[in-house]
Amino acid sequence: MTEILVSDVNLNSVCERLEQHCCVDQNLHNLSSQPQTPVLKRHTNTGAKLWGRVRSKLLRQKLDPQTVQSKNWHMDVIEMNGIKVEFSMKFTSRDLSLKRTPSKKQSGVFGVKINVVTKRERSKVPYIVRQCIEEVEKRGIDEVGIYRISGVATDIQALKTAFDTNTKDILVMLSDMDINAIAGTLKLYFRELPEPLLTDRLYPAFMEGIALSDPAAKENCMMHLLRSLPDPNLMTFLILLEHLKRVAEKEPINKMSLHNLATVFGPTLLRPSESEITKAQHITSASDIWSHDVMAQ
């Protein structure tokens, strides 16, 4: 039996590796005179069961006040059939995890205003958006949980660096990289924009439009607001929306409905600015206003 210790990596990719080390059995049915050779007997559900056990334990655990206030990593180990998965977790408040920090280097794409990137590239939609969408549609649109399942953090950071430095081998990297890492890179790009794709300025109007009860009035309001977006924002939003519609059409296979996709992308594409939070005197924190608007997002 092979024992594997894994730390700070995506468990889905780990589970695939675990299948290679689950069990070795002797071939007892070889009736020839030649020596018997070990045959790998794979228990194809071992990785899935282990991953399910990890998720179940995480869901059962409740963060006590000391854990929430602590900035330290909490280590834990899940063991199954001699295989161990070691993981670490740390609580980060939504105020910090969704805080946008503009990049100081305007030569990259992450943390840089979308109009700056498109002007530099002489394109209507940022290259990173087009390439990530193309790769997901090529080999990830049928992937169960696409955009919901996180990619390996180191892979996402490698892709981020490649796009920021305009690496020549980026297309090769995309073709070789795990599809969840590519989906995660696209989400990270939108999350790190200096302002949401639907802009800080139009956020209050979007909230008011979404709250309209009359369907026709709501549709007219949404169309008017979309036309009010800067051209790079509008074109990028439309391309992303068409892509997510195609992903949702595969819901019977990938289990990602429009509602699931909206849950993933909504708070990133449409969220209040810091100035908007300051105006909301009846709401005490950023976390409260995000929670208050989450369904609209």
Backbone as a ProteinNet text record, in pm:
[ID]
protein_1_A
[PRIMARY]
MTEILVSDVNLNSVCERLEQHCCVDQNLHNLSSQPQTPVLKRHTNTGAKLWGRVRSKLLRQKLDPQTVQSKNWHMDVIEMNGIKVEFSMKFTSRDLSLKRTPSKKQSGVFGVKINVVTKRERSKVPYIVRQCIEEVEKRGIDEVGIYRISGVATDIQALKTAFDTNTKDILVMLSDMDINAIAGTLKLYFRELPEPLLTDRLYPAFMEGIALSDPAAKENCMMHLLRSLPDPNLMTFLILLEHLKRVAEKEPINKMSLHNLATVFGPTLLRPSESEITKAQHITSASDIWSHDVMAQ
[TERTIARY]
84.8	0	87.8	52.6	127.7	57.5	130.2	72.7	108.5	8.3	29	-13.2	72	39.4	27.7	-83	-107.3	-136.9	-77.5	-98	-126.7	-237.4	-269.1	-282.7	-348.7	-372.2	-518.1	-561.1	-699.8	-725.3	-826.9	-850	-903	-967.1	-1016.4	-901.9	-796.4	-681.7	-608.5	-611	-546.9	-614.6	-747.2	-820.8	-782.4	-754.9	-713.4	-582.6	-492	-363.7	-380.1	-476.6	-496	-535.8	-607.9	-651.5	-532.8	-418.2	-300.6	-232.2	-271.4	-198.2	-289.1	-405.4	-503.1	-473.8	-447.3	-432.9	-361.8	-278.6	-213.5	-258.7	-303.8	-353	-279.6	-273.5	-208.6	-307.2	-255.2	-337.8	-341.6	-451.5	-461.8	-519.1	-546.4	-610	-514.6	-386	-287.9	-255.3	-300	-283.4	-159.6	-82.5	37	149.5	258.4	372	460.7	437.5	522.9	488.9	589.3	565.6	451.9	378	270.1	326.6	266	311.2	202.8	242.5	141.7	55.5	-73	-166	-230.3	-230.2	-288.1	-439.4	-494	-638.9	-687.3	-755.9	-798.4	-939.9	-952.9	-1085.2	-1123.9	-1201.3	-1224	-1301.7	-1360.7	-1438.5	-1364.1	-1240	-1166.3	-1146.1	-1100.3	-1077.3	-1204.3	-1313.6	-1440.9	-1489.8	-1474.9	-1518.3	-1435.6	-1304.6	-1216.8	-1249.8	-1270.4	-1307.4	-1441.5	-1536.1	-1665.1	-1652.2	-1560.9	-1540.6	-1481.5	-1389.2	-1329.3	-1435.3	-1515.7	-1620.4	-1720.4	-1756.7	-1852.8	-1799.6	-1671.8	-1613.4	-1608.1	-1573.6	-1567.4	-1705	-1808.3	-1943.1	-1994.6	-1951.5	-1997.3	-1931	-1808.6	-1735.8	-1796.1	-1811.3	-1861.3	-1747.4	-1734.8	-1628.9	-1667	-1592.7	-1619.4	-1557.2	-1596.5	-1544.9	-1393.1	-1326.6	-1181	-1121	-1183	-1134.1	-1152.4	-1267.6	-1296.4	-1198.3	-1166.2	-1078.7	-931.3	-897.8	-758.6	-713.6	-589.6	-532.3	-444.3	-443.9	-359.3	-429.2	-348.1	-401.3	-436.7	-549.3	-591.1	-562.3	-481.9	-441.3	-532.9	-558.2	-639.7	-597.5	-632.1	-595.4	-716.6	-744.2	-849	-780.1	-813.7	-749.4	-854.2	-816	-906.9	-826.3	-838.8	-768.5	-618.3	-559.5	-415.5	-370.4	-461.7	-428.5	-466.6	-375.8	-399.4	-398.9	-492.2	-495.7	-482.6	-376.1	-353.5	-389.2	-474.7	-514.6	-514.8	-508.8	-510.7	-617.1	-676.6	-779.9	-769.9	-814.3	-810.2	-930.5	-993.1	-1109.4	-1065.9	-1125.4	-1100.9	-1235.5	-1253.5	-1381.7	-1407.1	-1534.3	-1570.4	-1518	-1509.9	-1458.1	-1319.3	-1236.1	-1099.7	-1091.2	-1166.3	-1154.2	-1207.3	-1302.7	-1358	-1306.5	-1214.8	-1161.2	-1074.9	-1097.9	-1024.6	-905.6	-788.5	-666.9	-608	-618.7	-564.3	-415.8	-374.1	-233.6	-152.2	-31.5	57.9	130.5	130.5	194.4	88.5	82.8	-18.1	17.7	131.1	172.8	105.6	45.6	-19.7	-166.5	-243.4	-386.9	-467.7	-415.3	-486.5	-475.2	-590.3	-590.5	-576	-586.8	-574.4	-711.5	-747.2	-876.6	-895.6	-1017.1	-1043.6	-1024.5	-1055.2	-1036.7	-888.6	-803.4	-659	-606.5	-654.9	-610.1	-655.3	-781.3	-831.8	-767.7	-739.7	-674	-532.6	-460.8	-325.3	-325.4	-423.1	-430	-497.1	-556.5	-631.3	-741	-816.9	-923.1	-1047.2	-1159.8	-1284.3	-1303.2	-1241.9	-1252.7	-1112	-1075.7	-941.6	-905.2	-780.7	-728.9	-750.6	-727.9	-741.9	-883.8	-982.3	-1121.6	-1151.2	-1107.4	-1134.3	-1068.9	-944.8	-872.4	-925.1	-956.5	-1009.4	-1145.5	-1231.5	-1362.5	-1348.4	-1259.4	-1238.3	-1193.5	-1102.8	-1051.1	-1157.9	-1238.4	-1346.2	-1448	-1483	-1580.8	-1523.1	-1393	-1329	-1328.2	-1298.2	-1283.1	-1335.7	-1409.2	-1457.4	-1605.6	-1676.2	-1817.8	-1900.8	-1849.2	-1918.4	-1866.1	-1770.9	-1709.4	-1806.4	-1830.3	-1922.4	-1868.6	-1952	-1912.9	-1818.4	-1814.5	-1725.1	-1760.2	-1660.5	-1669.1	-1707.1	-1760.1	-1789.7	-1673.5	-1612.7	-1500.5	-1372.8	-1300.6	-1179.4	-1064.8	-982.6	-862	-748.4	-639	-521.6	-465.3	-443.7	-400.7	-269.6	-174.5	-45.9	-61.7	-153.6	-178.3	-240.7	-334.3	-399.2	-297.4	-209.4	-107.1	-10.3	19.5	108.1	44.6	-85.7	-155.7	-166.2	-190.3	-197.1	-65.8	44.4	176.4	199.3	157.1	176.5	99.5	-24	-103.3	-47.7	-4.1	48.3	177.4	257.3	386.1	379.4	259.2	239	335.1	342	429.8	393.3	495.4	471.6	410.2	438.8	391	254.9	180.9	57.3	-47.2	-51.2	-147.8	-115.1	14.3	56.1	18.5	40	3.5	-145.9	-226.6	-370.8	-414.3	-353	-391.8	-351.1	-245.7	-196.6	-255.1	-310	-352.9	-488.8	-508.8	-637.5	-745.7	-859.5	-963.2	-1019.6	-1021	-1071.2	-978	-848.5	-753.8	-778.6	-813.5	-842.9	-971.1	-1072.1	-1196.6	-1170.4	-1084.2	-1049.6	-973.3	-891.3	-816.5	-910.8	-1011.6	-1109.9	-1185.7	-1228	-1298.8	-1208.8	-1082.1	-987.5	-968.4	-965.3	-949.5	-1062.7	-1186.3	-1299.6	-1300.1	-1257.6	-1257	-1153.4	-1043.2	-937	-944.9	-1050	-1066.7	-1078.2	-1019.6	-1028.2	-1171.1	-1263.6	-1405.2	-1481.1	-1600.4	-1676	-1701.9	-1722.9	-1747	-1868.3	-1971.6	-2090.9	-2078.8	-1961.1	-1916.5	-1978.1	-1899.9	-1947.1	-2059.6	-2045.9	-2140.5	-2282.2	-2295.4	-2428.7	-2484.1	-2406.5	-2453	-2587.5	-2605.7	-2735.9	-2851.3	-2828.2	-2934.5	-2968.5	-2868.1	-2894.4	-2977.5	-2944.9	-3020.5	-3167.2	-3188.4	-3325.2	-3399.3	-3329.7	-3392.5	-3430.1	-3343.1	-3370.5	-3490	-3510.7	-3620.1	-3756.5	-3759.2	-3886.9	-3970.5	-4098.9	-4188.5	-4245	-4256.5	-4311.4	-4202.9	-4222.8	-4120.9	-4077.5	-4173.5	-4140.3	-4056.2	-4096.1	-4019.5	-3879.4	-3869.1	-3737.5	-3649	-3705.1	-3626	-3578.4	-3667.7	-3629.5	-3521.1	-3534	-3435	-3299.1	-3298.3	-3172.2	-3104.6	-3182.8	-3126.1	-3067.7	-3137.9	-3088.2	-2956.7	-2950.1	-2828.9	-2711.8	-2738.9	-2631.3	-2576	-2665	-2618.4	-2540.4	-2557.3	-2484.9	-2343.7	-2311.3	-2177.7	-2074	-1951.6	-1843.3	-1830.8	-1787.9	-1782.5	-1706.1	-1585.6	-1514.2	-1591.2	-1655.6	-1734.5	-1853	-1923.4	-2041.8	-2005.4	-1904	-1865.1	-1816.8	-1741.8	-1692.5	-1807.2	-1902.1	-2017.9	-2100.8	-2122.4	-2203.7	-2137.4	-2006.5	-1935.8	-1939.8	-1919.9	-1927.4	-2067.5	-2170.1	-2307.9	-2343.6	-2303.6	-2329.9	-2260.4	-2138.8	-2063.9	-2135.2	-2179	-2245.1	-2379.5	-2445.1	-2568.9	-2539.1	-2428.3	-2391.1	-2352.3	-2287.3	-2253.8	-2381.7	-2478.3	-2603.7	-2685.6	-2669.6	-2741.1	-2695.2	-2577.4	-2524	-2551.3	-2647.5	-2675.6	-2698.7	-2769.6	-2787.7	-2655.2	-2549.5	-2418.7	-2329.8	-2317.6	-2222.7	-2283.9	-2415	-2485.6	-2475.8	-2449.6	-2436.9	-2550.9	-2652.6	-2766.3	-2730.9	-2819.3	-2797.9	-2794	-2875.9	-2876.1	-2742.5	-2687.9	-2557.5	-2448	-2452.4	-2351.2	-2365	-2490.5	-2512.9	-2461.2	-2473.8	-2422.2	-2271.2	-2204.6	-2058.8	-2013.9	-2075.1	-2026.5	-2093.8	-2217.7	-2293.4	-2222.5	-2177.6	-2112.5	-1980.6	-1923.6	-1800.3	-1829.6	-1931.2	-1962.4	-2042.5	-2120.9	-2209.1	-2200.2	-2133.5	-2118.5	-2097	-2129.7	-2121.3	-1979.2	-1958.8	-1828.2	-1815.9	-1697	-1675.8	-1754.3	-1764.4	-1839.5	-1988.1	-2037.8	-2177.9	-2206.6	-2112	-2128	-2133.1	-2049.8	-2046.1	-2179.4	-2243.8	-2371.9	-2482.4	-2469.7	-2575.7	-2562.6	-2616.4	-2598.9	-2664.9	-2771.1	-2842.6	-2775.2	-2671.6	-2599.7	-2462.6	-2425.6	-2309	-2176.8	-2177.4	-2050.3	-2065	-1950.2	-1951.3	-2014.7	-1988.5	-2045.2	-2197.3	-2254.4	-2399.4	-2461.1	-2401.2	-2459.2	-2442.5	-2329.2	-2312.4	-2417.9	-2443	-2543.9	-2682.7	-2705.9	-2836.4	-2866.4	-2765.6	-2785	-2754.2	-2721.3	-2668.8	-2769.8	-2898.7	-2996.3	-3009	-3002.5	-3007.7	-2885.3	-2770.2	-2648	-2659
-119.5	0	123.7	218.4	342.9	451.1	520.3	629	760.7	846.1	974.8	1085	1180.6	1298.6	1416.4	1487.6	1599.6	1722.1	1835.2	1957.5	2073.4	2148.2	2272.1	2254	2149.7	2133.2	2099.6	2105.8	2076.6	1928.1	1888.8	1748.3	1670.5	1738.7	1666.3	1606.3	1683.8	1631.6	1527.4	1545.6	1447.6	1312	1313.9	1188.7	1105.5	1173.1	1099.5	1027.1	1094.2	1032.1	916.8	929.8	824.8	693	701.4	579.8	494.7	560.7	488.9	411	435.7	378.8	304.6	264.3	213	71.5	-20.5	-158.7	-239.9	-336.2	-428.4	-568.8	-643.1	-777.4	-873.5	-999	-1099.7	-1154.1	-1182	-1241.3	-1391.6	-1437.3	-1577.9	-1664.2	-1600.8	-1674.3	-1706	-1681.8	-1709	-1857.8	-1930.8	-2075.7	-2118.9	-2025.4	-2061	-2093.2	-2142.1	-2182.9	-2066	-1950.8	-1836.5	-1778.7	-1715.9	-1658.2	-1557.8	-1556.6	-1459.7	-1321.7	-1219.9	-1083.1	-1005.2	-911.5	-831.9	-753.7	-751.6	-676.1	-568.9	-447.3	-336	-348.1	-358.2	-364.2	-228.9	-153.8	-18.5	-18	45	69.7	209.6	215.5	344	444.1	398.9	494	539.5	495.9	533.3	683.4	743.9	888.4	966	924	994.2	983	863.4	845.6	930.3	935.8	1013.9	1161.9	1210.3	1350.8	1380.8	1285.5	1304.6	1310.4	1231	1232.1	1365	1418.9	1548.4	1657.6	1660.1	1762.8	1749.7	1626	1604.2	1655.6	1632	1678	1829.8	1891.6	2037	2098.2	2036.5	2089.1	2071.5	1965.1	1941.3	2034	2074.3	2158.4	2298.8	2350.9	2486.4	2575.2	2690	2782.4	2852.3	2825.7	2893.5	3033.3	3122.6	3260.4	3268	3178.3	3181.7	3149.3	3052.9	3017.8	3134	3199.6	3311.5	3426.3	3452.9	3565.7	3532.6	3404	3363.9	3379.7	3421.7	3434.7	3314.6	3214.7	3097.8	2991.9	2909.6	2798	2684.1	2618.4	2501.7	2376.6	2287	2165.9	2049.4	1963	1845.2	1733.9	1610.8	1495.1	1403	1357.9	1259.1	1132.2	1017	890.8	790.1	711.4	609.9	500.6	378.4	263.4	286	349.5	371.7	492	562.2	681.6	803.6	897.4	1017	1141.8	1228.3	1360.2	1463.6	1539.2	1644.7	1778.6	1854.4	1983.1	2089.4	2213.2	2324.7	2423.4	2491.2	2589.3	2707.5	2820.9	2944.2	3027.9	3087.9	3172	3310.8	3356.6	3491.5	3559.4	3674.8	3743.9	3786.2	3798.6	3837	3976.5	4061.9	4197.2	4191.5	4097.8	4087.4	4005.1	3895.2	3805.6	3867.6	3960.9	4024.2	4165.7	4209.1	4344	4352.9	4454.3	4470.6	4563.1	4514.2	4592.9	4614.9	4736	4761.6	4730.6	4679.7	4647.4	4774.9	4774.1	4888.3	4883.2	4765.4	4747.9	4748.1	4852.1	4864.2	4785.3	4715.9	4638.6	4501.4	4457.6	4328.2	4338.5	4234.6	4236.1	4221.7	4151.8	4135.4	4262.6	4308.2	4428.8	4556.4	4546.3	4662.6	4691.2	4818	4854.3	4789.7	4742.9	4668.2	4753	4881.9	4967.8	4988.8	4985.9	4997.4	4873.9	4758	4631.8	4621.4	4650.3	4638.6	4740.6	4859.7	4960.6	4915.8	4860	4811.7	4696.7	4607.8	4490.3	4521	4639.6	4677.8	4574.7	4544.3	4445.1	4496.3	4432.7	4470.4	4396.6	4277.5	4194.2	4149.2	4155.7	4115.4	3974.8	3959.9	3832.5	3719.6	3746.7	3643.4	3588.7	3675	3631.5	3543.1	3587.3	3511.3	3373.9	3367.3	3240.8	3142.4	3192.4	3103.8	3047.8	3132.7	3087.6	2984.2	3010.7	2918.2	2781.2	2779.7	2652.4	2577.3	2649	2584.1	2523.6	2595.7	2542.8	2426.5	2423.2	2316.8	2184.8	2189.8	2062.6	2064	2167.6	2172.7	2194.2	2211	2246.1	2129.5	2006.4	1889.6	1847.4	1923	1888.5	1915.4	1816.1	1832.6	1938.7	2037.1	2141.9	2245.6	2259.4	2358.8	2497.7	2574	2706	2698.3	2585.6	2571.3	2504.9	2404.9	2334.7	2415.9	2437.6	2519.4	2444.1	2517.9	2460.4	2467.4	2400.2	2402.8	2544.9	2596.5	2735.6	2764.6	2670.9	2695.4	2702	2623	2628.8	2762.8	2809.2	2937.8	3051.2	3046.3	3150	3145.4	3024.3	3011.1	3073.3	3050.5	3110	3261.5	3306.4	3450	3517.4	3459.6	3514.6	3513.4	3406.1	3394.5	3502.6	3526.9	3631.4	3770	3790.7	3920.8	3955.1	3853.6	3876.1	3848.9	3813.9	3787	3679	3568.8	3458.3	3400.3	3372.5	3320.9	3181.8	3104.9	2967.1	2954.3	3062.6	3059.2	2966.6	2956	2866.6	2721	2689.3	2554.2	2526.2	2625.5	2610.2	2583.7	2657.5	2641.6	2502.3	2451.7	2320.1	2207.6	2231.3	2128.1	2139.3	2254.4	2280.5	2217.1	2178.7	2126.7	2231.1	2187.1	2280.6	2361.7	2306	2381.9	2496.8	2480.5	2589.6	2703.2	2668.5	2770.5	2844.9	2771.5	2835	2923.8	2877.4	2956.9	3082.8	3075.6	3193.1	3299.6	3256	3350.5	3418.3	3340.7	3398.8	3496.6	3459.6	3546.2	3678.4	3673.6	3797.8	3895.3	3846.6	3935	3980.8	3894.1	3929.7	4037.1	4039.5	4134.7	4262.6	4278.8	4405.6	4518.2	4635.8	4747.3	4784.6	4765	4780.4	4669	4632.1	4521.9	4548.1	4440.9	4454	4542.3	4536.7	4618.5	4755.7	4789.6	4920.9	4962.5	5040.8	5097.1	5197.8	5274.8	5384.8	5333	5219.1	5169.1	5070.2	5038.4	4939.1	4976.1	5099.5	5133.9	5119.7	5158.7	5149.8	5004.5	4918.4	4776.2	4718.8	4757	4707.2	4751.4	4875.7	4926.8	4856.1	4833.6	4767.3	4623.8	4553.5	4414.3	4403.4	4506.4	4504.6	4533.2	4575.3	4604	4477.2	4488.5	4372.1	4348.1	4451.5	4436.3	4382.6	4265.9	4204.8	4293	4358	4442.7	4562.3	4624.4	4738.5	4695.7	4578.9	4529	4504	4443.3	4415.5	4545	4642	4770.4	4839.2	4832.4	4894.2	4827.1	4692.5	4619.1	4650.7	4655.2	4684.5	4825.4	4920	5057.2	5065.2	4994.6	4997.5	4931.6	4820.8	4753.8	4844.6	4915	5007.5	5124.5	5148	5258.3	5218.4	5089.5	5043.9	5090.7	5111.4	5138.9	5022.9	5048.8	4945.6	4820	4831	4707.9	4625.5	4693.1	4622.3	4551.6	4621.9	4564.8	4444.1	4459.2	4349.7	4228.7	4252.9	4142.2	4072.7	4153	4094.6	4009.4	4057.5	3983	3851.4	3855	3731.8	3632.9	3682.5	3595.2	3538.1	3622.2	3577.8	3469.7	3487.9	3386	3255.3	3266.5	3147.7	3075.2	3148.9	3086.8	3025.6	3083.1	3023.4	2887.9	2878.8	2751	2647.6	2695	2604.4	2551.6	2640.2	2601.6	2506	2512.6	2420.1	2276.3	2260.7	2127.6	2085.7	2150.5	2122.7	1974.9	1898.4	1756	1680.9	1733.8	1667.9	1732.1	1866.8	1934.2	1980.7	1966.8	2002.5	2150.8	2235.6	2379.6	2453.8	2485.9	2562.4	2710.4	2790.3	2935.5	2989.2	2931.3	2975.8	2945.8	2827.3	2792.3	2884.4	2913.2	3000.9	3143.6	3187.4	3321.7	3330.4	3220.9	3218.2	3234.7	3176	3184.7	3322.3	3373.9	3496	3623.8	3613.6	3733	3829.5	3783.4	3875.8	3933.3	3872.1	3925.7	4032.2	4008.8	4101.3	4222	4203.7	4310.5	4318	4421.2	4435.5	4581.6	4621.1	4762.1	4810.3	4936.6	4997.7	5038.6	5073.7	5116.8	5243.9	5333.2	5456.7	5428	5325.3	5288.2	5231.1	5156.5	5099.5	5210.7	5312.2	5424.5	5498.5	5507.7	5577.7	5503.6	5370.6	5291	5297.7	5400.5	5424.7	5317.4	5254.8	5155.8	5019.4	5004.1	4877.6	4897.2	4809.5	4833.2	4788	4695.7	4645.9	4603.1	4583.5	4536.8	4399.4	4314.1	4178.9	4184.4	4278.7	4289.4	4329.3	4427.3	4473.1	4367.9	4294.3	4186.5	4078.7	4044.6	3943.3	3993.8	4121.9	4181.9	4178	4195	4204.8	4075.5	3969.3	3849	3789.9	3788.1	3731.5	3813.6	3945.5	4031.3	4008.8	3994.5	3969.6	3839.3
0	0	0	-83.4	-93.6	-15.3	66.4	146.2	80.9	60.3	-5.5	89.1	108.8	188.4	93.8	101.4	11.3	93.4	57.8	134.2	41.3	70.4	-0.2	-150.7	-196.6	-338.9	-360.7	-485.8	-518	-506.1	-430.3	-401.1	-519.8	-614.5	-730.7	-811.5	-832.6	-905	-822.5	-690.3	-602.5	-615.1	-621.5	-626.1	-748.3	-861.6	-979.3	-954	-884.2	-852.8	-754.6	-665.8	-566.7	-631.4	-744.6	-810.4	-855.6	-877.7	-925.4	-813.5	-687.9	-575.5	-476.4	-523.1	-427.4	-378.9	-469.4	-425.9	-532	-489.8	-581.7	-546.5	-647	-623	-714.9	-676.9	-757.6	-860.7	-982	-1085.8	-1062.3	-1007.8	-970.3	-1082.5	-1195.3	-1303.2	-1417.4	-1398	-1502.8	-1499.7	-1599.9	-1601.5	-1678.7	-1734.6	-1808.9	-1713	-1767.3	-1684.5	-1646.8	-1708.1	-1679.6	-1542.8	-1478.1	-1344.7	-1347.8	-1237.8	-1225.9	-1199.2	-1254.7	-1234.7	-1162.9	-1078.1	-1007	-1104.1	-1079.2	-1162.9	-1076.5	-1128.7	-1052.7	-1052.2	-934.3	-919.3	-870.5	-955.3	-921.6	-865.3	-753.2	-698	-742.8	-850.7	-918.2	-835	-724.2	-644.5	-519.6	-502.8	-382	-373.3	-482.9	-482.8	-456.7	-521.5	-503.5	-359.9	-300.3	-161.8	-66.2	-92.6	-6.6	-15.7	-136.7	-158.3	-91.3	-102.1	-37.5	113.3	166.9	312	357.8	279.6	313.1	311.2	205.1	195	309.2	342.3	450	583	609.2	734.7	739.4	626.2	622.5	645.6	587.6	602.9	746	813.8	950.2	1050.9	1017.5	1112.1	1117.1	1235.9	1253.9	1301.1	1238.2	1277.4	1407.4	1512.3	1638.6	1633.8	1724.9	1723.2	1724.6	1797.3	1802	1665.9	1594.5	1461.2	1365	1373.3	1283.9	1306.7	1432.3	1463.4	1439.5	1436.4	1420	1275.3	1256.4	1123.6	1089.2	1176.1	1156.8	1072.6	1008.2	930.5	1024.9	999.1	1076.5	994.1	1047.5	976.9	1012.8	915.8	941	845.5	880.4	799.9	787.4	666.8	641.9	593.5	654.3	617.6	573	468.8	418.1	351.4	400.9	343.7	333	432.4	432	353.4	290.1	212.7	294.9	304.4	385	297.6	324	260.4	370.9	366.5	465.2	401.8	466.5	411.2	520.2	476.9	570	527	623.7	592.1	686.9	637.3	715.4	679	779.9	756.1	709.5	599.3	549.6	530.2	588	577.4	433.9	399.2	263.5	230.5	332	309.6	247.1	292.6	242.9	116.7	109.4	-5.2	-133.5	-123.8	-243	-264.5	-181.7	-195.2	-321.4	-402.6	-527.6	-504.8	-542.7	-530.4	-669	-723.9	-858.2	-865.6	-980.5	-1000.8	-1018.2	-962.4	-979	-1113.3	-1175.3	-1305.2	-1414.4	-1491.6	-1596.4	-1722.1	-1719.1	-1836	-1840.5	-1728.5	-1724.2	-1758.4	-1720.1	-1745.1	-1615.9	-1517.5	-1390.9	-1307.1	-1257.2	-1176.2	-1256.5	-1388.6	-1477.1	-1538.6	-1552.3	-1608.2	-1745.5	-1770.3	-1892.1	-2017.7	-2009.9	-2127.2	-2159	-2055.7	-2076.2	-2148.7	-2107.7	-2167.5	-2313.1	-2340.6	-2477.5	-2571	-2518.1	-2600.9	-2635.7	-2537.9	-2562.3	-2662.8	-2648.7	-2736.4	-2870.1	-2880.6	-3000	-3029.1	-2924.4	-2935.9	-2864.8	-2890.1	-2824.7	-2693.1	-2684.6	-2564.9	-2525.9	-2397.2	-2355.5	-2404.2	-2444.8	-2496.3	-2396.9	-2268.6	-2166.9	-2161.7	-2178.3	-2175.4	-2295.6	-2412.8	-2534.9	-2531	-2486.1	-2487.5	-2383.7	-2264.8	-2160.9	-2200.7	-2255.8	-2300.3	-2411.3	-2505.7	-2617.5	-2567.9	-2470.7	-2419.5	-2340.7	-2262.2	-2186.2	-2281.8	-2387.5	-2482	-2561.7	-2577.3	-2654.7	-2578.8	-2448.4	-2376.7	-2232.5	-2195.7	-2058.1	-2042.4	-2153.7	-2143.4	-2090	-2102.5	-2049.8	-1912.3	-1859.4	-1731.2	-1616.5	-1534.1	-1421.5	-1324.4	-1294.3	-1200.1	-1257	-1389.1	-1448.7	-1395.2	-1356.3	-1292.7	-1145	-1099.7	-957.2	-884.3	-947.9	-887.6	-907.3	-800.7	-805.8	-873.2	-945.5	-1002.6	-901.4	-933.1	-845.2	-841.6	-722.4	-705.2	-778.1	-772.8	-838.7	-990.2	-1046.3	-1190.6	-1229.6	-1148.1	-1176	-1169.4	-1070.1	-1058.3	-1175.7	-1224.9	-1340.6	-1464.9	-1482.6	-1596	-1580.5	-1459.1	-1433.5	-1471.9	-1430.4	-1463.7	-1614	-1679.7	-1824.5	-1899.1	-1858.6	-1924.3	-1891.9	-1768.6	-1728.9	-1803.7	-1831.9	-1899.2	-2048.6	-2096.8	-2239.7	-2290.4	-2216.4	-2251.2	-2388.2	-2468.8	-2603.2	-2601.8	-2497.3	-2490.6	-2422.3	-2413.8	-2336.4	-2396.6	-2530	-2593.3	-2562.7	-2557.1	-2520.5	-2376	-2289.1	-2148.1	-2133.4	-2207.5	-2198.9	-2243	-2348	-2399.6	-2305.9	-2225.2	-2134	-1993.1	-1960	-1822.6	-1793	-1666.8	-1622.4	-1647.9	-1699.3	-1742.4	-1626.7	-1505.4	-1390.8	-1353.7	-1382.7	-1359.3	-1457.7	-1580.6	-1682	-1645.1	-1602.4	-1558.3	-1437.3	-1347	-1229.2	-1264.9	-1368.7	-1413.8	-1468.9	-1542.5	-1595.9	-1482.6	-1383.6	-1268.8	-1193.8	-1179.3	-1108	-1180.5	-1314.1	-1391.7	-1360.5	-1364.6	-1337.1	-1191.7	-1101.4	-959.6	-929.9	-1005.5	-977.4	-1060.7	-1141.2	-1212	-1109.1	-1136.2	-1040.7	-1004.2	-1097.9	-1066.9	-1138.9	-1089.1	-1150.8	-1299	-1374.6	-1518.1	-1546.3	-1459	-1480.1	-1414.3	-1368.6	-1320	-1186.3	-1113.8	-986.9	-1010.6	-1117.7	-1143.4	-1164.6	-1233.8	-1267.3	-1165.2	-1063.5	-966.7	-903.3	-851.9	-791	-889.8	-1015.4	-1116.2	-1147.4	-1152.9	-1175	-1060.9	-938.2	-823.9	-830.7	-870.6	-882.1	-995.3	-1107.1	-1221.1	-1190.5	-1121.2	-1086.3	-992.1	-911.7	-813.9	-877.5	-1004.1	-1070	-1082	-1056.4	-1061.4	-1200.5	-1281.7	-1416.3	-1510.4	-1571.3	-1657.6	-1773.7	-1839.7	-1953.9	-1910.3	-1798.5	-1747.2	-1706.5	-1645.8	-1604.4	-1726.1	-1829.8	-1950.3	-2015.5	-2026.8	-2086.9	-2005.2	-1874.1	-1786.3	-1801.9	-1804.2	-1818.3	-1951.5	-2058.7	-2190.5	-2194.3	-2132.8	-2129.5	-2051.1	-1938.4	-1856.3	-1927.9	-1996.8	-2070.1	-2180.1	-2248.2	-2352.9	-2294.6	-2164.6	-2099.8	-2058.6	-2067.9	-2031.5	-2133.1	-2090.5	-2186.3	-2284.2	-2405.4	-2509.1	-2467.8	-2408.9	-2370.1	-2267.5	-2173.4	-2072.2	-2134.9	-2225	-2288.2	-2374.6	-2459.5	-2549	-2470	-2364	-2281.1	-2210.5	-2159.3	-2090.8	-2186.3	-2307.9	-2404	-2442.7	-2464.2	-2498.9	-2383	-2261.1	-2144.3	-2128.2	-2148	-2131.5	-2232.5	-2358.7	-2460.5	-2425.2	-2373.2	-2332.3	-2218.1	-2117.7	-2002.9	-2042.7	-2142.1	-2193.2	-2256.2	-2329.8	-2391.9	-2285.3	-2179.5	-2069.8	-2004.7	-1981.8	-1916.4	-2002.8	-2134.3	-2222.8	-2202	-2143.7	-2115.2	-1970.4	-1906.8	-1766.2	-1735.4	-1822.3	-1791.7	-1777.2	-1838.5	-1832.6	-1726.3	-1731.4	-1641.4	-1509.7	-1495.5	-1371.1	-1337.2	-1437.1	-1412.8	-1482.4	-1405.4	-1456.7	-1461.6	-1521.8	-1522.5	-1380.4	-1293.2	-1152.9	-1086.9	-1112	-1055.3	-1106.8	-1236.5	-1296.4	-1244.2	-1223.9	-1169.4	-1025.9	-951.8	-815.2	-813.4	-914	-923.1	-970.7	-1076.3	-1140.9	-1090.2	-1040.4	-1004.6	-911.9	-794.4	-699.7	-751.8	-856.5	-914.7	-1019.3	-1101.1	-1210.5	-1163.4	-1058.1	-1011.4	-860	-811.7	-667.1	-631.1	-508.3	-469.4	-454.1	-481.2	-459.6	-313.3	-272.6	-133.9	-103.7	-202.3	-180.7	-164.1	-236.2	-225.2	-86.9	-34.4	99	203	183.8	277.8	280.5	162.7	154.2	229	235.1	298.1	449.8	508.7	651	737.7	684.1	764.2	760.1	679.4	670.7	732.4	822.2	906.7	847.2	752.1	699.5	555.6	490.1	351.8	342.1	439.2	437.7	438.6	514.6	524	389.9	324.4	198.1	89.6	92.5	-4.4	16.8	142.8	173.1	134.2	158	128.1	-21.4	-105.5	-250.5	-325.9	-252.1	-319.9	-417.7	-384.7	-476.1	-603.9	-588.2	-707.4	-794.5	-731.1	-807.1	-885.7
[MASK]
+++++++++++++++++++++++++++++++++++++++++++++++++++++++++++++++++++++++++++++++++++++++++++++++++++++++++++++++++++++++++++++++++++++++++++++++++++++++++++++++++++++++++++++++++++++++++++++++++++++++++++++++++++++++++++++++++++++++++++++++++++++++++++++++++++++++++++++++++++++++++++++++++++++++++

